């Protein structure tokens, strides 16, 4: 009888912990302070599931790399809470692309635990071992884009990946979400179609020392046409996307 009661208590506690964990992601999406239009993006992006898969949790220090308009930075801000911190990286080219969203997102007082880091390509200069996690959502392909006239000089990818590796604490996570390119595509598709071959991402990051721990099929779309750019009407927001969870080894 006592063993049965004890077992029931353990199960109840475990279920309670799982519900509490799930609530932090649902609560982030339900926040009434989110910008107008954010909720409309959620169905196609599934951010709660993505951030739970990556293990983003309260009290973490997280770098949102190429944060753009800050859609993910705000959700992460809510999840890590008052004792956590988010560094939202952007640059001049991204600011031009996202328009007024960045200013609205980062209006004074909206996200007190978020620090904006403005750094142009090849000028990041992150301190070592400061982040529990790094997210790079729909942006890794841009490391293969070259457009100096448009404010996007060629990125030294090995140096960037090495810097991200060094900036993570041992055991830290790097989460990558990006648009599939056809298998065997060259990195140039990152600039032409804004897609990237999954194999290129894995090879680049493993060369930097990261270990691919797991991946999710939550954003797969077998109907996607890889020959078309991701901003093509009817395709934008509906691409086939991979979700990869890398980890920096403990030693």
C-alpha positions, 0 to 999 in steps of 0.5 A, a space after each residue: 500500500 505504501 509503495 503504491 502511494 509512493 509510486 503515485 506521488 512520483 508519477 504525479 510529480 513527474 507529470 506536474 514537472 512535464 506540464 510546467 515545462 510545456 507551459 513555459 513555451 505555451 505561455 511565451 506564445 500566449 503573451 499579450 505583449 507580443 507584436 501584432 502579426 506574431 501569432 499569425 506566424 506561429 502555425 507555420 514556424 511552430 516556435 514552441 515545439 522548436 524551442 522545446 526541442 532545442 532545450 531552451 529553458 529558464 535562466 539560460 543565456 542565449 545568443 539569437 544569431 542573425 536575429 532579424 526582426 527579433 521574432 525568436 528573440 522575444 519568445 526566448 526572452 520570455 522563456 529564459 525569464 528574469 534570471 536569463 538573458 538574450 543577446 539578439 545579434 543583427 547587422 545593417 543588412 538585416 535591419 534594412 530587410 526587416 524594416 520597422 519590426 526591429 525598432 518596434 520589437 526592441 522599443 525601450 522597456 519591452 524586453 529588459 533581459 535582451 541585449 542587442 548586439 550590432 555586428 557586421 559580417 566578420 566583426 562579431 568578436 564574442 567572448 568565450 564560453 558565455 552562452 548556454 545556447 545559440 539559435 540561428 533560424 533561417 539564417 545559416 544559408 546567408 553565410 554563403 551569400 556574397 553581396 558587397 554592394 548590398 552591404 553583405 561582404 563574404 563571410 569567413 565561415 570557418 572563422 564564424 563557426 569557430 567563434 560560435 563554438 568558442 562562445 558556447 559553454 561546454 555542453 551548450 547547444 547550437 540550434 539550426 533551422 533552415 530551408 532545404 536545398 536539393 541534395 548535392 546543391 552547392 553553397 551558392 544556393 544560399 544566395 540565389 534561392 536562400 536555401 542550403 543543402 543540409 549536408 553542407 551545414 552538418 559538414 561545416 559545423 562538425 568541422 568546427 567541433 560541433 556534434 549533431 545530437 538530434 534533428 526534428 521533422 516538425 517543419 518538413 513539407 514534401 510538397 516544397 519545390 526546391 528549384 524555387 526561391 523561398 520568397 516565391 509567392 505560394 512558397 514563402 512560409 511553406 518551405 521544407 525546413 530542417 531542424 538540427 540540434 548540435 552540441 559542444 562536447 563537454 571536453 
